[in-house]
Amino acid sequence: MRLKGKVAVITGAGGGMGEASAKLFAKEGAKVVVAEINAEAGRKVAQQIKQEGGEAIFVQVDVSKADDVKRMVQTTVDTYGRLDILFNNAGIAGRIFGSPPPPGKTQEEVELEDWRQVIDVNLMGPFIACLYAIPVMRKQGGGCILNTASTGALRAQPRSIAYATSKGGLVLTTKSLARAVVKDNIRVNAICPALVMTGLADAFMGYPKTEEERKTKLAAGLSRIPMGRPAKAEEIANAALFLVSDEASYITGVALPVDGGATI
């Protein structure tokens, strides 16, 4: 029960790493706010947590919209009276840079649209959530913020320029916020996963059209990971659990690779 009595908001908790983290945090004693844009997926995860004896509520949120995020934080406080952990996990992969535009659109138009959307969700979203969560944490005497960045934040990604930029910006946002709020007893860290077999995996592989193409691209991706395999969502959740728990009480401003050695 490493999170007993704590209230955790997890965005993008309807699947993948967010779902695994929500369920793990609940098992460790946290009251979990399952924040998700997909209502069906979010409600399902919250219900599963309750069926397994945990405590959870679902809040539908588009993290790129300030009004949605403000409502998410307010609902958390209204329901549980506090907010101890904010896990900014929601994110999108975006399109493959340079891929052909759809009919009726220019290359420049689709690249600009993709850039704005990816930055809005992956970088603006966590920052907006921090703006609303930090005053709550400051008032109650402290808290913990965790951001899902990526190994894509730590090295060049020519196929995913908007994604890499958003995650690189999120790493520096993490470090800068950590310095800004350390006096308020608020820790801010990030995790940087490599390839995880979630719904975003196919996007990073360029949406392969056949199973053979998928196997080829997966093998190419795994060749850059010394452990030779993708991460399980639960492995990322375990790292997240450590960073938001009191066991990491002296850790702030860190961008932790959870990548099977990919950044060695």
C-alpha positions in Angstrom: 0.0 0.0 0.0 2.7 2.5 -1.1 0.1 5.1 -2.1 -2.4 4.6 0.8 -4.5 7.6 1.4 -3.3 9.5 -1.7 -5.4 10.9 -4.5 -4.0 10.4 -8.0 -5.1 11.9 -11.3 -3.9 10.0 -14.4 -4.6 11.4 -17.8 -4.8 9.0 -20.8 -5.8 6.3 -18.3 -8.2 4.5 -20.7 -5.5 2.2 -22.1 -1.9 1.3 -22.4 0.5 2.7 -19.8 -2.2 4.9 -18.3 -4.5 2.0 -17.7 -1.8 -0.1 -16.2 -0.7 2.7 -13.9 -4.3 3.5 -12.8 -4.8 -0.2 -11.8 -1.5 -0.4 -10.1 -1.9 2.9 -8.2 -5.3 1.7 -7.0 -3.9 -1.6 -5.8 -1.3 0.4 -3.9 -4.0 2.3 -2.0 -4.6 5.4 -4.1 -7.9 6.9 -4.9 -7.7 7.2 -8.7 -9.2 9.7 -11.1 -9.3 8.0 -14.5 -9.0 11.0 -16.9 -9.6 10.1 -20.5 -11.0 11.6 -23.7 -12.5 8.3 -24.7 -15.5 8.0 -22.4 -16.1 4.3 -23.0 -12.5 3.3 -22.3 -12.2 5.5 -19.3 -15.4 4.3 -17.6 -14.4 0.7 -18.3 -11.1 1.2 -16.4 -12.7 3.0 -13.5 -15.3 0.2 -13.2 -12.6 -2.5 -13.3 -10.7 -0.8 -10.5 -13.9 -0.7 -8.4 -14.7 -4.3 -9.1 -11.2 -5.2 -7.9 -11.8 -3.4 -4.6 -10.2 -0.1 -5.4 -11.6 3.4 -5.5 -11.9 5.3 -8.7 -13.9 7.8 -10.7 -13.9 8.7 -14.3 -13.6 12.2 -15.7 -13.8 12.9 -19.5 -11.2 15.4 -20.5 -9.4 16.7 -23.5 -6.1 17.7 -22.0 -5.5 20.4 -24.6 -8.5 22.4 -23.4 -8.0 24.5 -20.3 -11.7 24.3 -19.3 -11.7 20.5 -19.4 -8.5 20.4 -17.3 -9.8 22.9 -14.8 -13.0 20.8 -14.4 -10.8 17.6 -14.0 -8.9 19.2 -11.1 -12.0 20.7 -9.5 -13.9 17.4 -9.7 -11.0 15.7 -8.0 -10.9 18.2 -5.2 -14.7 18.2 -4.8 -14.8 14.3 -4.7 -11.7 13.5 -2.6 -10.7 16.8 -0.9 -7.2 16.9 -2.2 -4.8 16.0 -5.1 -1.5 14.3 -4.3 -0.4 12.9 -7.6 -0.8 14.3 -11.1 0.4 11.9 -13.7 0.3 13.6 -17.1 0.3 10.6 -19.3 -2.0 11.4 -22.2 -0.3 11.8 -25.5 -0.5 11.3 -29.2 2.0 10.2 -31.8 1.0 12.4 -34.7 1.7 11.7 -38.3 4.9 10.5 -40.0 6.8 13.5 -41.2 6.8 13.8 -44.9 4.1 11.3 -45.5 1.8 12.2 -48.4 -1.1 14.6 -47.6 -4.7 13.6 -48.0 -6.6 14.8 -51.1 -7.3 18.5 -51.1 -4.6 19.5 -48.7 -1.0 20.6 -49.2 2.0 19.1 -47.5 2.5 22.3 -45.6 -1.1 22.4 -44.3 -1.0 18.9 -42.9 2.5 19.3 -41.3 1.3 22.5 -39.6 -1.9 20.9 -38.4 -0.1 17.9 -37.1 2.5 20.1 -35.3 -0.2 22.2 -33.6 -2.2 19.1 -32.5 0.8 17.2 -31.1 2.2 20.2 -29.3 -1.2 21.1 -27.9 -1.8 17.6 -26.5 1.8 16.5 -25.5 3.2 19.7 -24.3 0.5 22.3 -23.6 -1.7 19.6 -22.0 0.7 18.7 -19.1 1.5 22.4 -18.6 -2.1 23.4 -18.3 -2.7 20.5 -15.8 0.2 21.7 -13.8 -1.1 25.3 -13.7 -4.3 24.1 -12.1 -2.9 21.3 -9.9 0.0 23.2 -8.4 -2.1 25.7 -6.4 -4.0 22.8 -4.9 -0.8 20.9 -4.0 0.8 24.1 -2.6 -2.3 24.8 -0.4 -2.3 21.2 1.1 1.5 21.2 1.7 2.9 19.3 -1.2 2.4 16.8 -4.0 4.0 15.0 -6.9 3.8 15.5 -10.6 4.9 12.9 -13.2 5.1 13.5 -16.9 5.3 10.8 -19.6 8.0 12.0 -22.0 9.9 9.6 -24.3 13.3 8.4 -25.4 12.2 10.5 -28.5 12.9 13.5 -26.3 16.5 12.5 -25.9 17.6 11.9 -29.5 16.7 12.9 -33.0 13.5 11.5 -34.5 13.4 12.4 -38.2 10.2 10.5 -38.8 8.4 12.1 -35.8 9.7 15.7 -35.5 6.6 17.1 -33.8 6.4 14.3 -31.3 10.1 14.5 -30.5 9.9 18.3 -30.1 6.8 18.0 -27.8 8.5 15.4 -25.6 11.8 17.2 -25.6 10.0 20.3 -24.5 8.2 18.3 -21.8 11.5 17.2 -20.3 12.7 20.8 -19.9 9.2 21.8 -18.6 9.7 19.0 -16.0 13.1 20.2 -15.0 12.1 23.9 -14.9 8.9 23.3 -12.9 10.9 21.1 -10.5 13.1 24.0 -9.6 10.2 26.4 -9.5 8.0 24.4 -7.0 10.6 22.5 -4.9 10.1 25.1 -2.1 6.4 24.1 -2.0 7.3 20.4 -1.3 6.2 19.5 -4.8 8.3 17.0 -6.8 8.2 17.0 -10.6 9.7 14.1 -12.6 9.4 12.5 -16.0 9.6 9.0 -17.4 11.0 8.3 -20.9 9.8 5.0 -22.3 11.1 3.5 -25.6 8.8 1.2 -27.6 5.8 0.0 -25.6 3.2 -2.3 -27.2 0.3 0.1 -26.8 -2.1 1.7 -29.2 0.6 4.1 -30.3 3.0 1.4 -31.4 1.6 1.2 -34.9 1.7 4.9 -35.3 5.4 5.0 -34.5 5.9 2.2 -37.1 4.2 4.2 -39.8 0.8 2.4 -39.6 2.0 -0.8 -41.4 -0.6 -2.1 -43.8 0.2 -5.8 -43.5 1.3 -8.2 -40.8 4.5 -8.9 -42.7 5.3 -5.1 -42.9 4.5 -4.8 -39.2 6.9 -7.6 -38.2 9.6 -6.0 -40.4 9.2 -2.6 -38.8 8.9 -4.0 -35.3 12.2 -5.9 -35.8 13.9 -2.7 -37.0 12.7 -0.9 -33.9 13.8 -3.6 -31.6 17.2 -3.7 -33.2 17.9 -0.4 -31.4 16.9 -1.8 -28.0 19.7 -3.8 -26.3 17.2 -5.9 -24.4 15.7 -6.9 -27.8 12.0 -6.5 -26.8 9.4 -3.9 -26.3 8.4 -2.8 -22.8 5.2 -4.1 -21.2 2.8 -1.4 -20.1 3.1 -2.8 -16.5 6.9 -2.2 -16.6 6.3 1.5 -17.3 3.7 1.6 -14.5 6.1 0.1 -12.0 8.6 2.9 -12.8 5.8 5.5 -12.5 4.8 4.0 -9.1 8.3 4.4 -7.7 8.6 8.0 -8.8 5.3 9.1 -7.3 5.7 7.1 -4.1 7.5 8.4 -0.9 10.3 6.0 -1.8 11.4 8.6 -4.3 11.1 11.5 -1.8 14.5 12.9 -2.7 14.1 12.7 -6.5 12.9 15.7 -8.5 13.7 17.1 -11.9 14.6 13.7 -13.3 13.8 12.3 -16.8 14.2 8.6 -16.2 14.7 6.4 -19.3 12.7 3.2 -19.0 13.9 1.8 -22.3 15.6 -1.5 -22.2 18.9 0.2 -22.7 17.9 2.1 -25.9 19.6 5.3 -24.8 22.9 3.7 -23.6 
